[in-house]
């Protein structure tokens, strides 16, 4: 995952260099995406990858502390099916559906 983030950051840097070097008005180019569109797309991919890496790092911390598989909202167990589908899940499905992000109650 870290390699993916690094690769996406390099791609974003390349697009940013292209944007700064390109003095032409590519906004009216009928041939394809503008550099602004490429930059926005790349920036979104980087943000998504960084969020996913952060979630995985947090899950690893919960493993180390013995809290992995325990809902951070209600303190109940997170089902094995949910953890299989989303290994970084921090909330049980009930709390996740409620938008669980409050302090742990348990």
ABEGO torsion letter per residue (X at the ends): XAAAAAAAAAAAAAAAAAAAABABBAAABAAEBBAAAAAAAAAAAAAAAAAAAAAAAAAAAAAAAGABGBBAAAGBBBBAAAAAABAABABBAAAAAAGBABBBAX
